[in-house]
Amino acid sequence: MLASAGRRLLRALLQAHKRPLQPSRDMRLVQFQAPHLAGPRLGLESESGGGVIDLNAFDPTLPKTMMQFLEQGEATLSVARRALAAQLPVLPRSEVTFLAPVTRPDKVVCVGLNYVDHCKEQNVPVPKEPIIFSKFGSSIVGPYDEVVLPPESQEVDWEVELAVIIGKKGKHIKATDAMAYVAGFTVAQDVSARDWQMRRNGKQWLLGKTFDTFCPLGPALVTKDSVADPHNLKISCRVNGEVVQSSSTSQMVFKTEELIAWVSQFVTLYPGDVILTGTPPGVGVFRKPPVFLKEPDLGKSGRKQP
Protein backbone atom coordinates (compact mmCIF):
# COMPACT_ATOMS: atom_id res chain seq x y z
CA MET A 1 0.00 0.00 0.00
CA LEU A 2 1.27 3.46 -0.85
CA ALA A 3 0.78 6.45 1.41
CA SER A 4 1.12 10.20 0.89
CA ALA A 5 2.16 11.28 4.41
CA GLY A 6 -1.16 12.79 5.32
CA ARG A 7 -2.15 13.87 1.83
CA ARG A 8 -5.17 12.62 -0.08
CA LEU A 9 -5.24 9.11 -1.48
CA LEU A 10 -7.14 7.47 -4.29
CA ARG A 11 -7.44 3.72 -4.53
CA ALA A 12 -7.69 2.93 -8.22
CA LEU A 13 -9.62 -0.20 -9.07
CA LEU A 14 -9.30 -1.33 -12.67
CA GLN A 15 -11.11 -4.49 -13.63
CA ALA A 16 -11.36 -5.81 -17.17
CA HIS A 17 -14.40 -7.80 -18.22
CA LYS A 18 -13.88 -11.50 -17.55
CA ARG A 19 -15.36 -14.66 -19.02
CA PRO A 20 -14.65 -18.30 -18.11
CA LEU A 21 -11.24 -19.41 -19.38
CA GLN A 22 -11.10 -21.91 -22.22
CA PRO A 23 -8.08 -23.57 -23.81
CA SER A 24 -6.40 -21.18 -26.28
CA ARG A 25 -9.08 -18.57 -25.44
CA ASP A 26 -9.42 -15.98 -22.70
CA MET A 27 -5.77 -16.17 -21.74
CA ARG A 28 -5.56 -13.72 -18.84
CA LEU A 29 -1.95 -13.52 -17.67
CA VAL A 30 -1.23 -11.85 -14.34
CA GLN A 31 1.67 -11.03 -12.06
CA PHE A 32 0.89 -11.63 -8.41
CA GLN A 33 2.27 -12.12 -4.93
CA ALA A 34 1.07 -14.39 -2.15
CA PRO A 35 2.23 -14.50 1.48
CA HIS A 36 3.30 -18.15 1.29
CA LEU A 37 5.16 -17.82 -2.04
CA ALA A 38 8.55 -16.26 -2.69
CA GLY A 39 8.70 -13.14 -4.82
CA PRO A 40 6.46 -12.14 -7.71
CA ARG A 41 4.85 -14.96 -9.68
CA LEU A 42 3.18 -15.45 -13.02
CA GLY A 43 -0.36 -16.73 -13.10
CA LEU A 44 -3.62 -17.08 -14.99
CA GLU A 45 -6.90 -15.67 -13.77
CA SER A 46 -9.05 -18.78 -13.52
CA GLU A 47 -12.54 -17.37 -14.09
CA SER A 48 -14.72 -14.31 -13.65
CA GLY A 49 -14.01 -13.02 -10.17
CA GLY A 50 -12.18 -16.26 -9.39
CA GLY A 51 -8.71 -17.14 -8.27
CA VAL A 52 -5.32 -17.56 -9.86
CA ILE A 53 -3.53 -20.56 -11.36
CA ASP A 54 0.15 -20.42 -10.38
CA LEU A 55 2.08 -20.90 -13.62
CA ASN A 56 5.41 -21.14 -11.81
CA ALA A 57 4.10 -24.08 -9.77
CA PHE A 58 2.90 -25.74 -12.99
CA ASP A 59 6.32 -25.31 -14.62
CA PRO A 60 9.16 -24.12 -12.35
CA THR A 61 11.34 -23.35 -15.39
CA LEU A 62 9.03 -20.51 -16.44
CA PRO A 63 10.24 -16.98 -15.72
CA LYS A 64 8.67 -15.23 -12.76
CA THR A 65 8.19 -11.85 -14.41
CA MET A 66 6.00 -10.91 -17.36
CA MET A 67 8.85 -9.10 -19.09
CA GLN A 68 10.94 -12.28 -19.20
CA PHE A 69 7.87 -14.31 -20.15
CA LEU A 70 7.19 -12.07 -23.15
CA GLU A 71 10.83 -12.05 -24.21
CA GLN A 72 10.75 -15.84 -24.55
CA GLY A 73 7.82 -15.64 -26.96
CA GLU A 74 5.76 -18.58 -28.16
CA ALA A 75 7.60 -21.15 -26.04
CA THR A 76 6.28 -19.69 -22.80
CA LEU A 77 2.81 -19.06 -24.23
CA SER A 78 2.52 -22.73 -25.15
CA VAL A 79 3.22 -23.65 -21.52
CA ALA A 80 0.47 -21.28 -20.39
CA ARG A 81 -1.94 -22.90 -22.85
CA ARG A 82 -1.14 -26.33 -21.43
CA ALA A 83 -1.80 -24.98 -17.95
CA LEU A 84 -5.23 -23.80 -19.10
CA ALA A 85 -6.07 -27.27 -20.36
CA ALA A 86 -4.99 -28.95 -17.12
CA GLN A 87 -7.20 -29.11 -14.04
CA LEU A 88 -4.85 -27.19 -11.75
CA PRO A 89 -5.31 -25.94 -8.19
CA VAL A 90 -6.53 -22.36 -7.96
CA LEU A 91 -5.29 -19.87 -5.39
CA PRO A 92 -8.25 -18.00 -3.89
CA ARG A 93 -8.42 -14.39 -4.96
CA SER A 94 -8.39 -13.33 -1.31
CA GLU A 95 -4.91 -14.83 -0.89
CA VAL A 96 -3.16 -13.02 -3.74
CA THR A 97 -2.07 -9.46 -4.43
CA PHE A 98 -2.27 -8.48 -8.09
CA LEU A 99 0.67 -6.54 -9.47
CA ALA A 100 0.68 -4.59 -12.71
CA PRO A 101 0.93 -7.02 -15.66
CA VAL A 102 4.26 -5.39 -16.54
CA THR A 103 6.50 -3.29 -14.32
CA ARG A 104 9.28 -0.88 -15.33
CA PRO A 105 8.96 -1.39 -19.10
CA ASP A 106 11.44 0.24 -21.44
CA LYS A 107 8.78 2.79 -22.34
CA VAL A 108 5.20 3.85 -21.68
CA VAL A 109 3.87 5.52 -24.83
CA CYS A 110 0.68 7.59 -24.57
CA VAL A 111 -1.66 9.01 -27.19
CA GLY A 112 -3.60 12.26 -26.87
CA LEU A 113 -6.93 13.20 -28.45
CA ASN A 114 -7.46 9.72 -29.86
CA TYR A 115 -11.24 9.44 -29.40
CA VAL A 116 -13.59 11.28 -31.74
CA ASP A 117 -16.06 11.91 -28.92
CA HIS A 118 -13.26 13.17 -26.62
CA CYS A 119 -12.29 15.71 -29.30
CA LYS A 120 -15.93 16.81 -29.51
CA GLU A 121 -16.19 17.44 -25.77
CA GLN A 122 -13.22 19.83 -26.07
CA ASN A 123 -14.47 21.40 -29.31
CA VAL A 124 -11.16 20.66 -31.03
CA PRO A 125 -10.57 19.07 -34.44
CA VAL A 126 -9.67 15.42 -34.78
CA PRO A 127 -5.87 15.20 -35.14
CA LYS A 128 -4.41 14.43 -38.55
CA GLU A 129 -1.60 12.37 -37.02
CA PRO A 130 -1.15 10.73 -33.60
CA ILE A 131 -0.24 13.02 -30.70
CA ILE A 132 2.41 11.15 -28.73
CA PHE A 133 3.69 11.76 -25.21
CA SER A 134 4.99 9.50 -22.45
CA LYS A 135 4.92 8.53 -18.81
CA PHE A 136 7.90 7.22 -16.85
CA GLY A 137 7.86 3.55 -15.87
CA SER A 138 7.92 4.60 -12.20
CA SER A 139 4.32 5.82 -12.61
CA ILE A 140 3.06 2.23 -12.98
CA VAL A 141 1.31 0.63 -10.02
CA GLY A 142 -0.90 -2.40 -9.63
CA PRO A 143 -4.62 -2.36 -10.43
CA TYR A 144 -5.72 -2.21 -6.79
CA ASP A 145 -2.86 -0.12 -5.39
CA GLU A 146 -3.41 3.31 -3.96
CA VAL A 147 -2.81 6.31 -6.20
CA VAL A 148 -1.14 9.18 -4.37
CA LEU A 149 -2.68 12.59 -4.91
CA PRO A 150 0.49 14.69 -4.68
CA PRO A 151 0.68 17.94 -2.67
CA GLU A 152 2.11 19.64 -5.77
CA SER A 153 -1.22 19.39 -7.61
CA GLN A 154 -4.80 20.35 -6.81
CA GLU A 155 -6.24 19.20 -10.15
CA VAL A 156 -5.77 15.43 -10.46
CA ASP A 157 -8.06 13.89 -13.06
CA TRP A 158 -9.04 10.45 -14.35
CA GLU A 159 -8.57 8.95 -17.84
CA VAL A 160 -9.53 5.33 -18.48
CA GLU A 161 -7.69 3.81 -21.43
CA LEU A 162 -7.22 0.57 -23.31
CA ALA A 163 -3.53 -0.31 -23.17
CA VAL A 164 -1.57 -2.39 -25.67
CA ILE A 165 1.36 -4.47 -24.44
CA ILE A 166 4.08 -5.21 -26.97
CA GLY A 167 5.20 -8.82 -27.33
CA LYS A 168 8.31 -8.65 -29.48
CA LYS A 169 10.99 -6.22 -30.62
CA GLY A 170 10.30 -4.17 -33.73
CA LYS A 171 11.19 -1.00 -35.62
CA HIS A 172 9.58 0.52 -38.73
CA ILE A 173 6.65 -1.86 -38.37
CA LYS A 174 4.02 -1.79 -41.10
CA ALA A 175 0.43 -1.34 -39.98
CA THR A 176 -0.48 -4.56 -41.78
CA ASP A 177 2.07 -6.44 -39.66
CA ALA A 178 1.51 -4.62 -36.38
CA MET A 179 -0.67 -7.16 -34.57
CA ALA A 180 2.15 -9.71 -34.84
CA TYR A 181 4.05 -7.50 -32.38
CA VAL A 182 1.22 -7.31 -29.84
CA ALA A 183 1.19 -9.60 -26.80
CA GLY A 184 -2.21 -8.46 -25.60
CA PHE A 185 -4.32 -5.79 -23.98
CA THR A 186 -5.03 -4.49 -20.50
CA VAL A 187 -6.77 -1.60 -18.73
CA ALA A 188 -4.97 1.57 -17.67
CA GLN A 189 -5.64 4.87 -15.97
CA ASP A 190 -3.70 7.82 -17.36
CA VAL A 191 -4.02 9.79 -14.12
CA SER A 192 -3.28 13.44 -14.95
CA ALA A 193 -2.40 16.54 -12.94
CA ARG A 194 -4.14 19.11 -15.13
CA ASP A 195 -2.48 22.15 -13.57
CA TRP A 196 0.95 20.76 -14.46
CA GLN A 197 -0.21 19.45 -17.83
CA MET A 198 -1.98 22.57 -19.04
CA ARG A 199 -0.40 25.57 -17.29
CA ARG A 200 2.93 24.65 -15.71
CA ASN A 201 6.21 23.35 -17.15
CA GLY A 202 5.81 25.37 -20.36
CA LYS A 203 2.62 23.38 -21.08
CA GLN A 204 4.71 20.29 -21.77
CA TRP A 205 2.57 17.35 -20.67
CA LEU A 206 5.22 15.08 -19.14
CA LEU A 207 5.32 16.26 -15.52
CA GLY A 208 1.54 16.39 -15.27
CA LYS A 209 1.30 12.81 -16.47
CA THR A 210 4.08 11.02 -14.68
CA PHE A 211 3.85 11.54 -10.93
CA ASP A 212 4.53 8.33 -9.02
CA THR A 213 1.47 6.01 -9.08
CA PHE A 214 -0.14 7.88 -12.02
CA CYS A 215 -0.44 4.75 -14.19
CA PRO A 216 -2.51 1.99 -12.54
CA LEU A 217 -2.38 -1.00 -14.86
CA GLY A 218 -4.14 -4.35 -15.01
CA PRO A 219 -4.98 -6.69 -13.52
CA ALA A 220 -4.58 -9.00 -16.52
CA LEU A 221 -2.76 -9.04 -19.81
CA VAL A 222 -5.48 -10.48 -22.04
CA THR A 223 -3.71 -12.13 -24.96
CA LYS A 224 -4.62 -10.83 -28.40
CA ASP A 225 -6.20 -14.14 -29.48
CA SER A 226 -8.72 -13.69 -26.65
CA VAL A 227 -9.94 -10.33 -27.96
CA ALA A 228 -12.04 -10.67 -31.10
CA ASP A 229 -11.88 -6.98 -31.97
CA PRO A 230 -9.96 -4.50 -29.79
CA HIS A 231 -11.74 -1.67 -31.59
CA ASN A 232 -15.23 -2.78 -30.62
CA LEU A 233 -15.00 -2.79 -26.83
CA LYS A 234 -17.01 -0.86 -24.28
CA ILE A 235 -14.82 1.30 -22.05
CA SER A 236 -15.93 3.01 -18.86
CA CYS A 237 -14.78 4.65 -15.64
CA ARG A 238 -16.63 5.15 -12.36
CA VAL A 239 -15.82 7.57 -9.54
CA ASN A 240 -17.70 7.10 -6.25
CA GLY A 241 -19.96 4.64 -8.04
CA GLU A 242 -20.96 7.18 -10.68
CA VAL A 243 -20.20 6.42 -14.32
CA VAL A 244 -18.07 9.35 -15.47
CA GLN A 245 -16.77 7.90 -18.75
CA SER A 246 -18.61 5.53 -21.07
CA SER A 247 -17.77 5.00 -24.72
CA SER A 248 -16.46 2.43 -27.17
CA THR A 249 -13.01 1.82 -28.59
CA SER A 250 -14.70 2.11 -31.99
CA GLN A 251 -14.38 5.86 -31.37
CA MET A 252 -10.59 5.70 -31.65
CA VAL A 253 -9.16 8.03 -34.29
CA PHE A 254 -6.03 5.92 -34.81
CA LYS A 255 -6.38 2.18 -34.25
CA THR A 256 -3.81 -0.10 -32.62
CA GLU A 257 -2.10 -1.01 -35.88
CA GLU A 258 -1.73 2.62 -36.94
CA LEU A 259 -0.33 3.62 -33.56
CA ILE A 260 2.29 0.87 -33.59
CA ALA A 261 3.34 1.76 -37.13
CA TRP A 262 3.56 5.45 -36.24
CA VAL A 263 5.49 5.07 -32.99
CA SER A 264 7.92 2.49 -34.40
CA GLN A 265 9.08 5.03 -36.98
CA PHE A 266 10.77 6.91 -34.15
CA VAL A 267 11.68 4.31 -31.51
CA THR A 268 12.30 0.60 -31.28
CA LEU A 269 9.51 -1.21 -29.46
CA TYR A 270 10.49 -3.92 -26.98
CA PRO A 271 8.59 -6.72 -25.23
CA GLY A 272 6.67 -5.27 -22.31
CA ASP A 273 6.40 -1.76 -23.74
CA VAL A 274 3.00 -0.26 -23.02
CA ILE A 275 0.96 1.93 -25.37
CA LEU A 276 -1.95 3.80 -23.79
CA THR A 277 -4.36 4.38 -26.67
CA GLY A 278 -6.20 7.48 -25.46
CA THR A 279 -9.25 8.25 -23.36
CA PRO A 280 -12.94 8.77 -24.17
CA PRO A 281 -14.99 11.80 -23.05
CA GLY A 282 -16.07 12.44 -19.48
CA VAL A 283 -12.84 13.56 -17.85
CA GLY A 284 -13.15 16.00 -14.97
CA VAL A 285 -11.34 18.98 -16.43
CA PHE A 286 -13.92 19.56 -19.18
CA ARG A 287 -16.94 19.41 -16.89
CA LYS A 288 -18.73 22.61 -15.99
CA PRO A 289 -17.52 23.37 -13.41
CA PRO A 290 -14.39 21.19 -13.54
CA VAL A 291 -14.26 18.24 -11.14
CA PHE A 292 -11.07 16.75 -9.71
CA LEU A 293 -10.26 13.81 -7.48
CA LYS A 294 -10.44 14.23 -3.71
CA GLU A 295 -9.35 11.97 -0.86
CA PRO A 296 -12.57 9.94 -0.51
CA ASP A 297 -12.92 9.28 -4.24
CA LEU A 298 -12.85 5.72 -5.47
CA GLY A 299 -12.18 5.17 -9.15
CA LYS A 300 -13.18 2.00 -11.00
CA SER A 301 -12.35 1.47 -14.64
CA GLY A 302 -12.95 -1.29 -17.08
CA ARG A 303 -13.38 -2.44 -20.59
CA LYS A 304 -15.58 -5.17 -21.87
CA GLN A 305 -16.68 -6.66 -25.12
CA PRO A 306 -20.10 -5.37 -26.21
N, C-alpha and C positions, 0 to 999 in steps of 0.2 A: 504494500500500500504506500502511496506517495502522499506526503503532507506538504503544506505551504507555510508552516510556522505561523499559524494563526490567520492566514489569509483564506479566501474563499476556495472551496473545492467543488469540482464537478466530477461525479462518477459517470463515465461514458460507457453505456451498454450498447454494443453493436452485435446484432444477431441476424445472420443470414437465414433465409428461408431454408428449412430442412425437409427432406423426404426420406423414407426408409432406404438404407443402403442396399444396393444390388451389385453383384459382380460386374466389374468394368463400367458401372454407372454410379453416380452420386459419390464419387471419391472425395471425401472431405478430410483433408490432411490437416493435422493440428500439431502445434508444439505445446507441451504441457509440463507441469511439475506435480509431484505428489509427495507427501511427507515421508512415505516409506521407500521412495525410489531416489537414486542418486542423480542429481543434475537434471537438466532439461531432457525431455524425451520426445520422440515422434509418435504420433498416434493417429487413429481414425475415429471420427465421431461415429458412433454406432447407429444412431437413429435420431429421429426428431426429439429433441429434449433429453436424449439418453446419455449414456456414458461414453467411455473412450476405450478403444482397443489399443493396447500397448504394442506398437510395431517393433520396438527394440526387444521386448520379451519374445515376440514371435520369431525374430531373426536377430540375434545379438551382433551380427556383423554389419547391420545397417548403421549409417551415421545417426548421431543423436541431435543434429540440427538440420533445419530445413534447407539452409544454404548448401550444406554438403550433400544432402539428399538430392537437390535439384542439379547440382554439378555432376552427379553420377548418372543422370539421365534415365533412359528407359530401363536399365537394369534394376534400379531401385523401385521404379514404378511397378514393375512386374512382381516384385516381392509384395508390395502393398496390395496388388490385385489378388494374389494368392491368399493374403490375410483376410481379405473380404470374403473369399469363398469358404474359408475355414470357419468352424463354429468355435470362436475364441472367447475366453473370459473377457468380460467388460468391466472396467473400473467405473464405479458409480460417479456421476457428475459431481456429487458433493465432495468427493475425495480428491479432485484434481483442480489445479489452477491453470487456466488457459493463458498462454503467452501469445504475443503477436505471431502470426504464421511465419514471418521473417523478421529478424532483428539485425540492425546495423547493416543494411544493404549498401552496395557501392553507391547507389543513388536513389533518391525519391524524386521522381519527375511529376510535376503537377501541371494541369491545364486549366486556363482561365476562360470564362465565357464560352463554355462548350455545350450549353443547352439552349436551344432556341427560346424556350419559355423563360429561362433565366435572363437572357438578353432583353426580352420584352419587359420584364419587371423593372429593368433599369432604364428602359427606353434608349437602348444603344443598338447599333447595327450588329448583325451577326458577323463575326470576324471572317476575313477572307483566307487566313491561314492560322494555324494553331498558336495560341498565346501560351508560352512555356515559362514556368518558373520552377522553383524547387523548395524542398524542405530538407533540413539536415536529418541524418539517420537517428540522431539523438532525440528527435521529436517523437519517435515511435514508442508506443506503449501497448500493452495487451488490451483486449476488447473490454475487459471488466475492471481495468485499473482506473485509479482516480486521475483526473485531469486537473492540473494545478492552474488556477486562475491567478496569474502573476500580479504582484503589486504595481508593476510598471504599466499595466493596461487596465482601463476601465470599460473597454468595449470589446469583450471577447464574444465571438459569434460562432455559430454552428454551420457546417457544410457537409452533408452526407454525400458520399461519392462511391461509385463502383471503382475498385482498384484492380489493375492488371498486374500479375506477377510474372516476370520473365523467366523462362526455363532454360534458355541456352544463349551463349554468346553470339552477338551479331552486330554488324555494321553495314550501313547502306542497304538495309533490308527493303525489298520491294513489298508494296502493300499486298500483292497477291500471295506472297510467301509469309506474311507476318505472323499468322496464327501458328505456324510451325515453331515459332520462338516463344510462344506463350505457354507457361505452366498451368495457369488457372486464374481464378478471380477470387476476390474477397471484398469485404466492406471496409470503408475507411471514413474517418471524420477529418476533414481539413479544417481543424479548429483555427480561428483567425482573430488576431488582435487588430480590429479595424482602425484604431487610432494610429498604430504603427504602420499598417498597410497603406492607409490612404492619406495621412497627413505628415507623418514623421519619416525620418531616414530618406529624405529626398523623394518620397513616394515610391521608393523601391519596395517591392512586396516582401522580400526575404525575411526581415526581422519580425514582421507581423505574422508570419506564417510558421515560424520555426522555433518558438519557445519550447522548452522541454515539455513533453507530454502532449504536444499539439497534433499528434497523429495516431490516435487509437486505431488499431488495425485488427481485423479478424472477427470471429475466432478461427474460421477455417479457410484454408486454400481449397477452393472447389475446382477440381481439375477441369480443363476445358472440354473434355469429352462428356462431362456431366451437365454442361450448360448448352442447351439446344441453340439458343440465340442470345448472346450477351447484349444485343441491342433491341431486345423486346422483354425487358425486365421491369417490374414495378420497383420504385425506389422511394423510400420515405424516411422521415426523421420525426421523432416525438420529443418534446420537452415538457416535463411535468405532466405526462400523459396526453398532452395535446399534440395532434399532428400539425407540425409546422412546415414540413416539406412533403410533397406527394406528387410524383411525376412518373415518367417512364424513360428508360434509357434509349427509347426510340427517338427522343428529343435531342440526342447528341448531334452536334454540328459535325464533328469529325469522329468517325468510328474508330474502334480499336486498331484496325489494320492501318488506317491513315495516320494515326498518332505514332505508331511504332515506326512506320516508314519515315515520317517527318523527323522524329527525335533521333533516329539512327543515322541521319545525315550528318549530325553534329557530334555525337558521342557514341562510343561502343556500349552496347547493352550487355549486361552480365546476368547470369542466373541469380535470382533473388531481387533484382532491381524491381522497384514498384512504380507504376504509373497510375496516378490519381486522375481520373478521366473527366473531372468537372462536376459541378453541383447543379441541381435543379433550383427552381425558384422557391422562395419562402424563407430566405435567410433573414436574420434580425435587422441588419443594417438598413434594408430597404423597406421596412415597415414604417408606418406613420402613426405615432412616432416610432423611432428605432427602438428595438428591444435587444438587450444583451444578457448574457448569462450571469446569474447571481449564485451565491453559495448554495441555496437549497435546490437549485435546478438539477433535474435528472434527465439526461439525454438518452434516447434510444433510437438506434438507426437500423435500417435493414434493407434488404433487397430480395425480391422474390419473383419467381416466374409467374406471369399473368395466367 
